[in-house]
């Protein structure tokens, strides 16, 4: 098996794994990064949403070989030290989480959106297709708008 070196949440890592192994399993099983959740394994529910070089990805369908030399950010790396990301702050203020399972993916999708688009519309938020089984979509929408206003 080959070694793959990349950066996870600001720290260089090297893993020995088959190139086609999903990044999600590398993160969770080899590196102990538990924020990205397994939901569907086919990139639909988006509970695992993370960033690759700042762009949104679904690690459950991203082969580790694609990450070589790249920068991966999960929910654990979104904050800057003790300072939460504006999306994380808004999530707390709007009391979004219920079960919390989808929240890391929801937050990472919102952060990726707000990185590229400062003026957001309801249509932009609707394109965030992460599944929330608790149905907190109204609070999610409010939190994204709140984060956009402070960014």
Secondary structure as the mmCIF struct_conf table of DSSP 4:
data_model
#
loop_
_struct_conf.conf_type_id
_struct_conf.id
_struct_conf.beg_label_comp_id
_struct_conf.beg_label_asym_id
_struct_conf.beg_label_seq_id
_struct_conf.end_label_comp_id
_struct_conf.end_label_asym_id
_struct_conf.end_label_seq_id
STRN STRN1 UNK A 3 UNK A 8
TURN_TY1_P TURN_TY1_P1 UNK A 9 UNK A 10
STRN STRN2 UNK A 11 UNK A 16
TURN_TY1_P TURN_TY1_P2 UNK A 19 UNK A 20
BEND BEND1 UNK A 21 UNK A 21
STRN STRN3 UNK A 22 UNK A 22
HELX_RH_AL_P HELX_RH_AL_P1 UNK A 23 UNK A 25
HELX_RH_PI_P HELX_RH_PI_P1 UNK A 26 UNK A 30
BEND BEND2 UNK A 31 UNK A 31
BEND BEND3 UNK A 35 UNK A 36
HELX_LH_PP_P HELX_LH_PP_P1 UNK A 37 UNK A 38
BEND BEND4 UNK A 39 UNK A 39
BEND BEND5 UNK A 41 UNK A 45
TURN_TY1_P TURN_TY1_P3 UNK A 47 UNK A 48
STRN STRN4 UNK A 49 UNK A 52
TURN_TY1_P TURN_TY1_P4 UNK A 53 UNK A 54
STRN STRN5 UNK A 55 UNK A 58
HELX_RH_3T_P HELX_RH_3T_P1 UNK A 59 UNK A 61
BEND BEND6 UNK A 62 UNK A 62
STRN STRN6 UNK A 63 UNK A 63
HELX_RH_3T_P HELX_RH_3T_P2 UNK A 64 UNK A 67
TURN_TY1_P TURN_TY1_P5 UNK A 68 UNK A 69
STRN STRN7 UNK A 71 UNK A 73
HELX_RH_3T_P HELX_RH_3T_P3 UNK A 75 UNK A 77
TURN_TY1_P TURN_TY1_P6 UNK A 78 UNK A 78
BEND BEND7 UNK A 79 UNK A 79
STRN STRN8 UNK A 80 UNK A 80
TURN_TY1_P TURN_TY1_P7 UNK A 81 UNK A 82
STRN STRN9 UNK A 83 UNK A 83
HELX_RH_AL_P HELX_RH_AL_P2 UNK A 86 UNK A 93
TURN_TY1_P TURN_TY1_P8 UNK A 94 UNK A 95
BEND BEND8 UNK A 98 UNK A 99
TURN_TY1_P TURN_TY1_P9 UNK A 101 UNK A 102
HELX_RH_AL_P HELX_RH_AL_P3 UNK A 103 UNK A 116
BEND BEND9 UNK A 118 UNK A 119
HELX_RH_AL_P HELX_RH_AL_P4 UNK A 122 UNK A 126
TURN_TY1_P TURN_TY1_P10 UNK A 127 UNK A 127
TURN_TY1_P TURN_TY1_P11 UNK A 133 UNK A 134
HELX_RH_AL_P HELX_RH_AL_P5 UNK A 137 UNK A 150
#
